[in-house]
Amino acid sequence: MDASAIKPVEGPQVWTAAEFAARSDWRFSIPDKVIDDLDTVAAEARRSGMDQDTYPIHATNFPALHEFGNAIAHSLRHGTGVAQVKCFPVERYSTEELKVLFLVLGHHMGFVGPQAPRKRGIGEVMDIETQGAKEYYYHRGGPLPMHMDPVDVVGLLTIRKAMQGGLSGIASSMAVHNVMLRERADLLALLYRGYRNRRRESRVGAGGSRLTDHYVPIYADIGGETICAYLPQPIVMAVEEGLITLNNAEQEALTLLDATAERPELVYQMDLEPGDLQFLNNRVTLHNRGDYADWPERDRRRLLLRLWLTMPGWTKYPPEISHTDVEQDRTPV
């Protein structure tokens, strides 16, 4: 894309940390009727011995949960792109029961997506401290750079905090876009073109190419809507494995993107407490994780549950953008 054709993004999804903190439309409390529905689901799962793999979430239909889920979805789509629910009663349920409850809530918001190895399910975000490489970043400890998850919405439910640290930083990727447009439109244009990515092992297959045959955009216009699809790891891996070589401008564009997204005036820091539930619209937000010190005992270690959602009615992504879509049975490249 020619730099002169890029326009600034406008709307409630564009915000600084101070502007975000001054707003309240992203904050939610759980109504009593919703808690009653959660108790009903948990009691049924407990009585029947069902878990996230066997509980019939598609058979559930709770009006209060629909109303609550729709309010969150509206905020994600038409507001800041962030929703935080306080005081989810995690202390009332086991971890396995919480997975069922999270699935049921997700079902009342959209289409529940994959969490490896499940095609539909809830994942555990925890440092599993096993030997060798950890295939999924959410099974590793330590800090994570700014990124988005390749799906419409990600939800994180905090069950246990780390011993120290582990803040969740969020930023408006649309605010980052506008800063880069003002300061270095030429580099922003490179992000619209994108980069070739290291493909996932599950997509390579026997003798297949490890590299995408096309550029994967980081910013794009889909149906008149500006979106961000920043996944740094596939680019980094492609470079480290010698599959691509970045020229000076390409490297500078990524460096500026990372630095801009980490500017203190753009990053709102959340100290997620047990019972905090965070939803992010990945099209318009980026998130990171601060470094942390965890408890030595596994049963005290930092633990969050993760949910991916495809949202009905949202504009579909073109095939060149790495994305998960349950309706299209599509997974990232």
Buried (B, 14 or more C-beta within 10 A) or exposed (E): BEBEEBEEBEBBBBBBBEBBEEEEEBEBEBBEBBBEBBBEBBEBBBEEEBBBEEBEBEEBEBEBBBEBBEBBBEBBBEBBBBBBBEBBBBEBBEEBBBBBBBBBBBBBBBBBBBBEEEEBBBBBBBBEEEEEEBEEEBBBBEBBBBBBBBBBBBBBBBBBBBBEBBBBBBBBBBBBBBBBBEEBBEBBBBBBBBBBBBBBEEBEEEEEEBBBEEBBBBBBBBEEBBBBBBBBEBBBBBBEEEBBEBEEEBEBBBEBBBEBBBBEEBBBEBEBEBBBBBBBBBBBBBBBBBEBEBBEEEEEBBBBBBBBBBBEEBEEBEEBBBBBBBEEEBBBB
